[in-house]
Amino acid sequence: MAKNILEATFMKDFIKVTHDMWHKGWHERNGGNVSYRLTTEEVDKYVDTNSGSRSVELFRAIPELSCEVFLVTSAGKYFRNIILDPEENLGIIEIDEMGKSYRIWWGFLDNGLPTSELPAHLLSHASRMKATDGQCRVVLHSHTTNLIALSNVLKLDTATFTRTLWQMHTECIVVFPDGIGVLPWMMPGSDEIGEATAELMKTHSLVLWPFHGLFSTGVTLDEAFGLIDTAESAAEIMVKSLAMGGAKQTITKSQLLALATTFGVTPLDGIL
């Protein structure tokens, strides 16, 4: 008999991080989504992996994700309710051997489905798996208030956003030396924004959707959450500085380079 999946470490960690994200104010209403790539060994003892309640065709084939398993937030559901009823608000899916469809193993009660932004998640997973030699397992999408605010006032390019955030807070260049990739505004949930996000994920662990929110990736839930928290904190500092008349001084280029040397990170080319 399968064990209670709510006792699984991966499930407890997932529920905790989504609740923390809601408390941060990053997930109003049904905003935002999360996906966590699991191993079959992690899931086997909790669900019957030889059967699936439903099979759903993917938007396009992603052979790189053949037979991969994901814990994903549901479409149209509220983060604040995940802790109350995980089985309604989350689900576990397995991509088929051809990467063309997925089976639902658990969750998504009442004919629910994964987030409408599943294309961006799956393509980002494929991109980050390749970039990190298979280590990256988490994709988080949050409606980060201050980063969205900055997308209304800063030039919408990777160099401007990355340099601005690095200059706001000493730890930023250390935490995300690969910078923050910035897209133009695109239709959420579309194949196009998924493809564009995955392209930036080849070189960035953070990608900003202007006027919408942030995509963050990591090996663990904590790492991906920490990336969002750090970038959003730096954005908040910038927003407050603008409200006080604008920054009179920031971390200099030479200081940023010294930080990179001291902490053994390589800053994204073209920023400094």
Secondary structure, 3 states (H helix, E strand, C coil): CCCCHHHCHHHHHHHHHHHHHHHCCCCCCCCCEEEEEECHHHHHCCCCCCCCCEEEECCCCCHHHCCCEEEEEECCCCHHHCCCCHHHHEEEEEECCCCCEEEEEEECCCCCCECCCHHHHHHHHHHHHHHCCCCCCEEEEECCHHHHHHCCCCCCCHHHHHHHHHHHCCCHHHHCCCCEEECCCCCCCCHHHHHHHHHHCCCCCEEEECCCEEEEEECCHHHHHHHHHHHHHHHHHHHHHHHCCCCCCCCCHHHHHHHHHHHCCCCCCCCC
